[in-house]
Amino acid sequence: QVQLVESGGGLVQPGESLRLSCAASGITFSRYVMGWFRQAPGKQRELVATSTNGDYTDYAASVKGRFTISRDNAKNTVYLQMNSLKPEDTAVYFCNAQRVGTAQRFWGQGTQVTVSS
């Protein structure tokens, strides 16, 4: 059974930082592209960042330079370090795992990030 369990969300003020974690089980972690998506109320889910096993990373333009995705294959965990948070970063953040070269993908349950003064 595949599980992606996110943690680390919360309420912070603008300019502060948060680190999200996503622990994966039931998959061969190194064979998956790991990503973070987010969905704000009334908006579509959007890609935030992705990480391949080969250390290639990609970011949405809105978070480039502020967010950093990383992965620890030994711990089957992917992280999202979020710095200089803005109110527009408020959303539910979802962890995603997609098998390389296939359409197989899994989602976590999501963790709420709220940026407000």
Rosetta blueprint (number, residue, H / E / L):
1 Q L
2 V L
3 Q E
4 L E
5 V E
6 E E
7 S E
8 G L
9 G L
10 G E
11 L E
12 V E
13 Q L
14 P L
15 G L
16 E L
17 S L
18 L E
19 R E
20 L E
21 S E
22 C E
23 A E
24 A E
25 S E
26 G L
27 I L
28 T L
29 F H
30 S H
31 R H
32 Y E
33 V E
34 M E
35 G E
36 W E
37 F E
38 R E
39 Q E
40 A L
41 P L
42 G L
43 K L
44 Q L
45 R L
46 E E
47 L E
48 V E
49 A E
50 T E
51 S E
52 T L
53 N L
54 G L
55 D L
56 Y L
57 T E
58 D E
59 Y E
60 A L
61 A L
62 S L
63 V L
64 K L
65 G L
66 R L
67 F E
68 T E
69 I E
70 S E
71 R E
72 D E
73 N L
74 A L
75 K L
76 N L
77 T E
78 V E
79 Y E
80 L E
81 Q E
82 M E
83 N L
84 S L
85 L L
86 K L
87 P H
88 E H
89 D H
90 T L
91 A E
92 V E
93 Y E
94 F E
95 C E
96 N E
97 A E
98 Q E
99 R E
100 V L
101 G L
102 T L
103 A L
104 Q L
105 R E
106 F E
107 W E
108 G L
109 Q L
110 G L
111 T E
112 Q E
113 V E
114 T E
115 V E
116 S L
117 S L
